[in-house]
Amino acid sequence: MMNRRASYVILAAATVLVIALLAAEAADPVLYTAENITTGAHADPKTIDGQKNNAAAVVPLMDELLDQTGTLTLTIKLRDYESAERDLARYSELTSRFDRLVITLDASETELGEFQRNNRKNLEALDSLLNDTRRFDHLQRLEIQVQDGDQRRAIAYEGEALRQKMQKTYSAYASRESVMTGIGERYSLNTTPYRESVGHFSEIVDAADDWHRATAPQQSPLGITVTPAEGRYGETIRIAGRYAGGTPGTPVEIYIDSRAAGTATLNADGTYAWPYRIDRVAAGPHLVYAAAGAVYSGVETFVALPGETTITLALAGVNGTAVACTGSLTTAEGLPVAGAPVSIRVDGETLVDTETGEDGTYEQVIALPAGEHTLRAEFHGGGFPLNASESETATIVVRGEGLPLIPFVAALAAAAGTAWYLRRRETPEAAPIPQPSQAIVHQPPPKVEIADLAPREAATVLFGALRDRLGIKKTKTPRDCARIAPDYAWFFERYEQIRYGGEEPTKEEIRRMKDVILGGDEAAA
């Protein structure tokens, strides 16, 4: 008997243990996945091979990037803009892939990182070259078609702005030639296409110079000055001038890099002024000119100087599976940087992107698996006259989801069921209930007065009288009484229906119940 009981106890304990173990994995049932099957105690071989493959893919990708520059500049030079669009899209795709590889390999501070930064600038330069060259062609066609003198002057001024912009873009592109080809040669890459791209770029700009000399605008009555000639992020430069013979109130459109940037109004003395805040523009030179109707000013420049930045990162647990990442991006002078892209590197690999608000702060909630994780915020400076920066690496431990309630309830139910089964198996058979002759002591029939009582009240009085006559304790219910004195079961069962079921007894039922008490045991039958 004891061995059998011990077996049942062990079975119940094993059931509870198995359910508890299943509950522990219920929140994250797949331990290994195709995307990431590396844990603290196990390094996925595929992950290791992937890192090797990433490193091996870098050099061929660099070779493709250098080759693409030659292809793209040639199609622009030939004015095959449809092919140039495809070549630029391909170049952009390759650049994005290369950027991700450099980030994955954490090679930003190596030669690969330098190649990446220069290649990104080259992509921006060639994108600008395609757009400016296409616009130049459009201006040339307009110049042939338009006979109006004011319109021809407007075309000439815009062409001059584009020419100066293309000259500065080319100078910056050519200055990167030695760096790009030097790195390429150290990796045994074919640098000839890149050298050819510099030549193609130069020929395109020379063609713009030739057209400018043929259409050079005369001295404009709309003057323009830019002060100071350089500035950093957040600083303001003043674009101003005088319009000789202009009407007060005339709107003066301000253009920066051939794009409308704002509008000033001509004052009573013929002057205008407009403040420009250096914000989301690339570091380097930028062209400025103004237009009052069909009258264009000359072209001036200002330089956006690169500045240092500081980015911070703070971590806080949101719940068992998520972490809130907050921080700020500021310049070296403490000025907040608004609308800037921020990347959060998780465990040295995964990047989660967010953006700063108007006050330079950012917030991003990231879901993470249970365990210890390292996070770092990064700003790469794209599109801003600001240098890249990184925060300190922060560490946080994620608890993971708590054990689900349902498995625990199931475990408790299983344990309770097992205990009930064991108790049922081991409980001896109950002793038989004594017969009425053994448990009942008959008393003389009591006197009952029920003439003035309602039927339900009369039934209650009769129930008490019979219970007293049979010597049954007053604490017993009608059902208890029926079990103790089965010979009177009809009486007690009927009273139970009257008392608890709310039924109304008939006069005949009251008479029969009274006869049971006064007429002897036979009346019960």
C-alpha positions as CSV (number, residue, x, y, z in Angstrom):
1,M,0.0,0.0,0.0
2,M,2.8,2.4,0.9
3,N,4.7,1.6,-2.3
4,R,1.7,2.3,-4.4
5,R,1.1,5.6,-2.6
6,A,4.7,6.6,-3.1
7,S,4.3,5.9,-6.8
8,Y,1.3,8.1,-7.0
9,V,3.0,10.9,-5.2
10,I,6.1,10.7,-7.5
11,L,3.7,10.8,-10.5
12,A,2.0,13.9,-9.3
13,A,5.3,15.6,-8.5
14,A,6.6,14.8,-12.0
15,T,3.5,16.1,-13.6
16,V,3.8,19.4,-11.8
17,L,7.5,19.7,-12.6
18,V,7.0,19.0,-16.4
19,I,4.2,21.7,-16.6
20,A,6.4,24.2,-14.7
21,L,9.3,23.6,-17.1
22,L,6.9,24.1,-20.1
23,A,5.6,27.3,-18.5
24,A,9.2,28.6,-18.3
25,E,9.5,28.4,-22.1
26,A,5.9,29.4,-22.9
27,A,6.8,33.1,-23.4
28,D,9.6,32.2,-25.9
29,P,9.0,28.7,-27.1
30,V,11.6,28.7,-29.9
31,L,15.1,28.7,-28.4
32,Y,16.9,28.7,-31.8
33,T,15.7,30.5,-34.9
34,A,17.0,30.9,-38.4
35,E,17.6,34.6,-37.8
36,N,19.6,34.3,-34.6
37,I,20.4,31.1,-32.9
38,T,23.3,32.3,-30.9
39,T,23.0,32.3,-27.1
40,G,25.4,33.0,-24.2
41,A,26.3,29.4,-24.1
42,H,26.2,28.6,-27.8
43,A,27.6,30.2,-30.9
44,D,25.6,29.4,-34.0
45,P,28.0,28.2,-36.7
46,K,26.0,29.9,-39.3
47,T,26.4,33.2,-37.5
48,I,30.2,32.7,-37.5
49,D,30.2,31.8,-41.2
50,G,28.1,34.9,-41.8
51,Q,30.7,37.2,-40.3
52,K,33.4,35.6,-42.4
53,N,31.2,36.0,-45.5
54,N,30.6,39.7,-44.6
55,A,34.3,40.3,-44.4
56,A,34.9,38.5,-47.7
57,A,32.2,40.5,-49.4
58,V,33.7,43.9,-48.6
59,V,36.5,43.9,-51.2
60,P,34.3,42.9,-54.2
61,L,31.8,45.5,-53.1
62,M,34.4,48.2,-53.0
63,D,35.5,47.2,-56.5
64,E,31.9,47.5,-57.8
65,L,31.5,50.9,-56.2
66,L,34.7,52.2,-58.0
67,D,33.6,50.7,-61.2
68,Q,30.1,52.2,-60.9
69,T,31.5,55.8,-60.7
70,G,33.0,55.5,-64.1
71,T,29.8,54.1,-65.6
72,L,27.6,56.7,-64.1
73,T,29.7,59.7,-65.1
74,L,30.0,58.4,-68.6
75,T,26.2,58.1,-69.1
76,I,25.8,61.6,-67.7
77,K,28.5,63.0,-70.1
78,L,26.6,61.3,-73.0
79,R,23.3,62.9,-71.8
80,D,21.8,59.4,-71.6
81,Y,19.7,60.4,-68.5
82,E,17.5,57.3,-68.5
83,S,20.5,55.0,-68.2
84,A,22.1,57.5,-65.8
85,E,19.1,57.1,-63.5
86,R,19.5,53.4,-63.4
87,D,23.2,53.6,-62.9
88,L,22.6,56.1,-60.0
89,A,20.0,53.7,-58.4
90,R,22.5,50.9,-58.7
91,Y,25.3,53.0,-57.1
92,S,23.0,54.0,-54.3
93,E,22.0,50.3,-53.6
94,L,25.7,49.3,-53.5
95,T,26.5,52.2,-51.2
96,S,23.8,51.1,-48.8
97,R,25.0,47.5,-48.8
98,F,28.6,48.7,-48.2
99,D,27.5,51.0,-45.3
100,R,25.7,48.1,-43.6
101,L,28.7,45.9,-43.9
102,V,31.0,48.5,-42.4
103,I,28.6,48.9,-39.5
104,T,28.2,45.2,-39.0
105,L,32.0,44.6,-39.0
106,D,32.4,47.7,-36.7
107,A,35.0,49.0,-39.1
108,S,34.1,52.7,-39.0
109,E,37.5,53.7,-37.6
110,T,39.5,51.8,-40.2
111,E,40.3,52.4,-43.8
112,L,37.0,50.8,-44.7
113,G,35.3,53.5,-42.7
114,E,37.3,56.2,-44.5
115,F,36.4,54.6,-47.8
116,Q,32.7,54.5,-46.7
117,R,32.6,58.2,-45.8
118,N,34.3,59.3,-49.0
119,N,32.1,57.0,-51.1
120,R,29.0,58.5,-49.4
121,K,30.1,62.0,-50.4
122,N,30.8,60.8,-53.9
123,L,27.2,59.5,-54.2
124,E,25.9,62.9,-53.2
125,A,28.2,64.6,-55.7
126,L,27.1,62.4,-58.6
127,D,23.5,62.7,-57.7
128,S,23.9,66.5,-57.8
129,L,25.8,66.3,-61.0
130,L,23.0,64.3,-62.7
131,N,20.4,66.8,-61.6
132,D,22.4,69.9,-62.4
133,T,23.5,68.6,-65.9
134,R,19.9,67.8,-66.7
135,R,18.8,71.3,-65.6
136,F,21.6,72.8,-67.6
137,D,20.3,71.1,-70.8
138,H,16.9,72.4,-70.0
139,L,18.2,76.0,-69.6
140,Q,20.1,75.7,-72.9
141,R,16.9,74.7,-74.7
142,L,15.0,77.5,-73.1
143,E,17.7,80.0,-74.1
144,I,17.2,79.1,-77.7
145,Q,13.5,79.4,-77.6
146,V,13.1,82.5,-75.4
147,Q,13.4,85.9,-77.1
148,D,12.3,88.1,-74.3
149,G,15.4,89.9,-72.8
150,D,14.3,89.6,-69.1
151,Q,13.7,85.9,-69.5
152,R,17.0,85.4,-71.2
153,R,18.8,87.2,-68.4
154,A,17.0,85.0,-65.9
155,I,18.2,81.9,-67.7
156,A,21.7,83.2,-67.8
157,Y,21.7,83.9,-64.0
158,E,20.4,80.5,-63.1
159,G,22.9,79.0,-65.4
160,E,25.7,80.9,-63.7
161,A,24.5,79.6,-60.3
162,L,24.5,76.1,-61.6
163,R,27.9,76.5,-63.2
164,Q,29.5,77.7,-59.9
165,K,27.8,74.9,-58.0
166,M,29.1,72.3,-60.4
167,Q,32.6,73.7,-60.2
168,K,32.6,73.4,-56.4
169,T,31.1,69.9,-56.5
170,Y,33.8,68.9,-59.0
171,S,36.6,70.3,-56.9
172,A,35.4,68.4,-53.9
173,Y,35.0,65.2,-55.9
174,A,38.4,65.5,-57.5
175,S,40.0,66.1,-54.1
176,R,38.9,62.7,-52.9
177,E,40.6,60.9,-55.8
178,S,44.0,60.2,-54.1
179,V,42.3,58.8,-51.0
180,M,39.9,56.6,-52.8
181,T,42.4,55.2,-55.3
182,G,45.1,54.8,-52.6
183,I,42.8,52.6,-50.5
184,G,41.7,50.8,-53.6
185,E,45.2,50.0,-54.6
186,R,46.1,48.7,-51.1
187,Y,43.2,46.2,-51.6
188,S,44.4,45.4,-55.2
189,L,41.3,46.9,-56.7
190,N,40.9,48.3,-60.2
191,T,40.9,52.1,-59.7
192,T,40.9,53.0,-63.4
193,P,37.1,53.6,-63.5
194,Y,37.3,56.0,-60.7
195,R,40.1,58.0,-62.3
196,E,38.1,58.0,-65.5
197,S,35.1,59.3,-63.6
198,V,37.1,62.3,-62.5
199,G,37.9,63.0,-66.1
200,H,34.3,62.7,-67.2
201,F,33.2,65.0,-64.4
202,S,35.7,67.6,-65.5
203,E,34.5,67.5,-69.1
204,I,30.9,68.0,-68.0
205,V,31.8,71.0,-66.0
206,D,34.0,72.4,-68.9
207,A,30.9,72.2,-71.1
208,A,29.0,74.3,-68.6
209,D,31.8,76.8,-68.6
210,D,31.7,77.1,-72.4
211,W,27.9,77.8,-72.3
212,H,28.4,80.3,-69.5
213,R,31.0,82.3,-71.6
214,A,28.5,82.5,-74.5
215,T,25.6,83.6,-72.3
216,A,27.3,85.6,-69.5
217,P,24.8,87.9,-67.9
218,Q,25.4,91.7,-67.9
219,Q,25.7,93.6,-64.6
220,S,22.4,93.2,-62.7
221,P,20.6,96.0,-61.0
222,L,19.8,93.6,-58.2
223,G,22.7,93.4,-55.9
224,I,23.5,90.6,-53.3
225,T,25.9,90.1,-50.4
226,V,26.3,87.3,-47.9
227,T,27.7,88.0,-44.5
228,P,29.5,86.3,-42.9
229,A,30.9,84.2,-45.6
230,E,30.9,81.1,-43.4
231,G,29.2,79.6,-40.4
232,R,28.4,76.5,-38.4
233,Y,25.2,74.6,-37.6
234,G,22.7,76.9,-35.9
235,E,24.4,80.1,-36.8
236,T,22.7,82.7,-39.0
237,I,24.0,84.4,-42.1
238,R,22.6,87.6,-43.6
239,I,21.6,87.7,-47.2
240,A,21.0,91.3,-48.3
241,G,21.2,93.7,-51.2
242,R,19.8,96.7,-53.1
243,Y,17.6,96.8,-56.1
244,A,18.3,100.0,-58.1
245,G,15.0,101.3,-59.5
246,G,12.9,98.6,-57.7
247,T,9.4,99.3,-56.3
248,P,9.1,99.2,-52.5
249,G,7.2,96.1,-51.4
250,T,8.4,94.0,-54.3
251,P,9.1,90.4,-53.2
252,V,12.7,89.2,-53.6
253,E,13.1,85.4,-53.8
254,I,16.2,84.0,-52.2
255,Y,17.7,80.8,-53.7
256,I,20.3,78.5,-52.1
257,D,21.9,75.9,-54.3
258,S,19.2,76.7,-57.0
259,R,16.4,75.9,-54.6
260,A,13.9,78.6,-53.2
261,A,14.8,79.1,-49.6
262,G,12.8,82.2,-48.5
263,T,11.3,85.6,-49.5
264,A,12.4,89.1,-48.5
265,T,10.5,92.3,-49.3
266,L,12.0,95.4,-50.9
267,N,12.1,98.3,-48.5
268,A,11.4,102.0,-49.2
269,D,15.1,102.7,-49.7
270,G,15.4,99.8,-52.3
271,T,17.1,97.4,-49.9
272,Y,16.2,93.9,-48.8
273,A,17.5,91.5,-46.2
274,W,16.8,87.9,-45.2
275,P,18.3,85.8,-42.4
276,Y,19.3,82.2,-43.2
277,R,19.9,79.8,-40.4
278,I,22.4,77.1,-41.3
279,D,20.5,73.9,-40.6
280,R,20.2,70.7,-42.6
281,V,22.7,71.3,-45.3
282,A,25.9,69.5,-46.1
283,A,29.2,70.8,-45.0
284,G,31.0,72.8,-47.6
285,P,30.3,75.7,-50.1
286,H,26.7,76.7,-51.1
287,L,25.6,79.1,-53.8
288,V,23.2,82.0,-53.1
289,Y,21.4,84.3,-55.5
290,A,18.2,86.4,-55.5
291,A,15.4,87.2,-58.0
292,A,12.9,90.0,-58.1
293,G,10.5,88.9,-60.8
294,A,12.5,88.4,-63.9
295,V,15.5,90.2,-62.6
296,Y,18.3,88.0,-61.1
297,S,21.2,89.0,-59.0
298,G,24.8,87.8,-59.3
299,V,25.9,84.7,-57.4
300,E,27.5,84.6,-54.0
301,T,28.6,81.8,-51.8
302,F,28.9,80.8,-48.1
303,V,30.6,77.8,-46.5
304,A,28.9,75.6,-43.9
305,L,31.7,74.6,-41.6
306,P,31.6,71.1,-40.0
307,G,31.1,71.0,-36.2
308,E,31.5,68.5,-33.5
309,T,28.6,66.7,-31.8
310,T,27.8,64.9,-28.6
311,I,25.2,62.2,-28.3
312,T,24.0,60.6,-25.0
313,L,22.1,57.4,-24.2
314,A,20.1,56.4,-21.1
315,L,18.3,53.1,-20.6
316,A,15.3,52.2,-18.6
317,G,13.2,49.0,-18.4
318,V,9.7,49.4,-19.6
319,N,8.6,45.9,-18.8
320,G,10.0,42.4,-18.8
321,T,10.7,42.5,-22.6
322,A,11.3,46.1,-23.6
323,V,13.8,48.9,-23.0
324,A,13.3,52.6,-23.4
325,C,16.3,54.4,-25.0
326,T,16.4,58.1,-24.4
327,G,19.1,60.7,-25.1
328,S,20.0,64.0,-26.8
329,L,22.1,65.2,-29.7
330,T,23.9,68.5,-29.3
331,T,26.7,70.5,-30.9
332,A,29.9,71.3,-29.2
333,E,28.4,74.5,-28.1
334,G,25.4,72.7,-26.5
335,L,22.9,73.6,-29.3
336,P,20.2,70.9,-29.8
337,V,20.2,69.2,-33.2
338,A,16.6,68.8,-34.5
339,G,15.4,66.3,-37.0
340,A,18.7,64.3,-37.0
341,P,18.8,60.5,-37.7
342,V,20.0,58.5,-34.7
343,S,20.9,54.8,-34.8
344,I,20.9,52.6,-31.7
345,R,23.3,49.7,-32.0
346,V,22.2,46.6,-30.0
347,D,24.8,44.1,-28.9
348,G,27.3,45.5,-31.5
349,E,25.2,44.3,-34.5
350,T,21.5,45.3,-34.9
351,L,20.7,48.9,-35.7
352,V,17.4,50.5,-34.7
353,D,16.7,53.9,-36.3
354,T,15.0,56.9,-34.7
355,E,15.1,60.7,-35.0
356,T,15.6,63.7,-32.7
357,G,12.7,66.1,-32.0
358,E,12.8,69.9,-32.0
359,D,14.6,69.9,-28.7
360,G,17.3,67.6,-29.9
361,T,16.1,64.6,-27.8
362,Y,15.0,61.2,-29.0
363,E,13.2,58.2,-27.5
364,Q,12.9,54.7,-28.8
365,V,11.4,51.6,-27.2
366,I,13.2,48.4,-28.2
367,A,11.9,44.8,-27.5
368,L,14.8,42.5,-26.4
369,P,15.0,38.9,-25.4
370,A,15.8,38.0,-21.8
371,G,19.5,38.4,-20.8
372,E,22.2,41.1,-20.7
373,H,22.4,43.5,-23.6
374,T,24.7,46.4,-24.6
375,L,23.4,49.4,-26.5
376,R,25.1,52.5,-28.0
377,A,23.6,55.5,-29.8
378,E,25.3,56.7,-33.0
379,F,24.9,59.8,-35.2
380,H,26.5,59.6,-38.6
381,G,26.1,63.2,-39.7
382,G,24.4,62.6,-43.0
383,G,23.0,65.8,-44.5
384,F,24.2,68.0,-41.7
385,P,27.3,70.1,-41.4
386,L,28.2,68.1,-38.3
387,N,30.7,65.3,-37.6
388,A,29.6,61.9,-36.5
389,S,29.6,60.9,-32.8
390,E,28.8,58.0,-30.5
391,S,27.5,57.6,-27.0
392,E,29.0,55.6,-24.2
393,T,28.0,51.9,-24.4
394,A,25.3,51.2,-21.8
395,T,24.4,47.7,-20.4
396,I,21.0,46.5,-19.2
397,V,19.6,43.2,-18.1
398,V,16.2,42.2,-19.5
399,R,14.2,39.9,-17.2
400,G,12.0,38.5,-19.8
401,E,8.3,37.8,-19.4
402,G,7.0,36.3,-16.1
403,L,5.8,32.7,-16.2
404,P,2.3,32.5,-17.6
405,L,-0.5,32.0,-15.1
406,I,-2.4,29.3,-17.1
407,P,0.4,26.7,-16.8
408,F,0.6,27.2,-13.1
409,V,-3.2,26.8,-12.8
410,A,-3.0,23.6,-14.8
411,A,-0.2,22.4,-12.6
412,L,-2.2,23.0,-9.4
413,A,-5.2,21.4,-11.0
414,A,-3.2,18.3,-11.9
415,A,-1.8,18.1,-8.4
416,A,-5.3,18.5,-6.9
417,G,-6.7,15.9,-9.2
418,T,-3.9,13.5,-8.2
419,A,-4.5,14.1,-4.5
420,W,-8.2,13.5,-4.9
421,Y,-7.6,10.3,-6.8
422,L,-5.2,9.0,-4.1
423,R,-7.6,9.9,-1.3
424,R,-10.4,8.2,-3.1
425,R,-8.4,5.1,-3.6
426,E,-7.3,4.9,0.0
427,T,-10.5,6.0,1.9
428,P,-12.2,3.0,3.5
429,E,-15.9,2.4,2.8
430,A,-18.1,4.5,5.0
431,A,-20.0,2.8,7.8
432,P,-23.7,2.1,7.1
433,I,-26.2,4.6,8.5
434,P,-28.1,3.2,11.5
435,Q,-31.6,2.0,10.8
436,P,-34.5,4.1,12.3
437,S,-35.0,1.5,15.0
438,Q,-31.5,2.1,16.2
439,A,-31.3,5.9,15.9
440,I,-34.9,7.1,16.7
441,V,-36.4,7.4,20.1
442,H,-40.2,7.8,19.8
443,Q,-41.8,10.4,22.0
444,P,-45.6,10.7,22.8
445,P,-47.4,12.8,20.2
446,P,-47.1,16.5,21.1
447,K,-50.0,18.9,21.1
448,V,-50.0,21.2,18.0
449,E,-52.2,24.2,17.4
450,I,-52.2,25.2,13.7
451,A,-55.8,26.3,13.2
452,D,-55.0,30.0,12.9
453,L,-51.8,29.6,10.9
454,A,-51.1,30.0,7.2
455,P,-50.3,26.8,5.4
456,R,-46.5,27.4,5.1
457,E,-46.3,28.4,8.8
458,A,-48.4,25.4,9.8
459,A,-46.0,23.1,7.9
460,T,-43.1,24.6,9.8
461,V,-44.8,23.9,13.1
462,L,-45.6,20.4,12.1
463,F,-42.0,19.8,11.0
464,G,-40.7,20.9,14.4
465,A,-43.2,18.7,16.2
466,L,-42.3,15.6,14.2
467,R,-38.6,16.2,14.7
468,D,-39.1,16.5,18.5
469,R,-41.3,13.4,18.6
470,L,-38.6,11.3,16.8
471,G,-35.9,12.7,19.1
472,I,-33.9,14.3,16.2
473,K,-31.6,17.3,17.0
474,K,-32.9,20.7,16.0
475,T,-29.7,21.4,14.1
476,K,-30.7,18.7,11.4
477,T,-32.1,19.9,8.1
478,P,-35.1,18.2,6.5
479,R,-32.8,16.2,4.2
480,D,-30.8,15.0,7.3
481,C,-34.1,14.0,8.9
482,A,-35.2,12.1,5.9
483,R,-31.9,10.1,6.0
484,I,-32.1,9.5,9.7
485,A,-35.8,8.4,9.6
486,P,-36.5,7.0,6.2
487,D,-39.9,5.8,7.3
488,Y,-41.0,9.5,7.4
489,A,-39.1,10.5,4.2
490,W,-42.3,11.7,2.5
491,F,-43.0,14.2,5.3
492,F,-39.5,15.6,5.4
493,E,-39.0,15.8,1.6
494,R,-42.3,17.6,1.2
495,Y,-41.5,20.1,3.9
496,E,-38.1,20.7,2.2
497,Q,-40.0,21.6,-1.0
498,I,-42.2,23.9,1.0
499,R,-39.5,25.5,3.1
500,Y,-36.7,25.9,0.5
501,G,-38.6,25.6,-2.8
502,G,-41.2,28.2,-2.0
503,E,-44.1,25.8,-2.7
504,E,-47.5,26.4,-1.0
505,P,-48.9,23.2,0.7
506,T,-52.6,22.3,0.2
507,K,-55.0,21.8,3.1
508,E,-55.0,18.1,2.3
509,E,-51.2,18.0,2.7
510,I,-51.3,19.8,6.0
511,R,-54.0,17.4,7.3
512,R,-51.8,14.4,6.3
513,M,-48.7,15.9,7.9
514,K,-50.7,16.5,11.1
515,D,-52.0,12.9,11.0
516,V,-48.4,11.7,10.8
517,I,-47.7,13.3,14.2
518,L,-51.0,12.6,15.9
519,G,-52.1,9.3,14.3
520,G,-48.9,7.3,14.8
521,D,-46.3,5.8,12.5
522,E,-48.8,4.3,10.2
523,A,-50.0,7.7,9.0
524,A,-46.6,8.3,7.5
525,A,-47.0,5.7,4.9
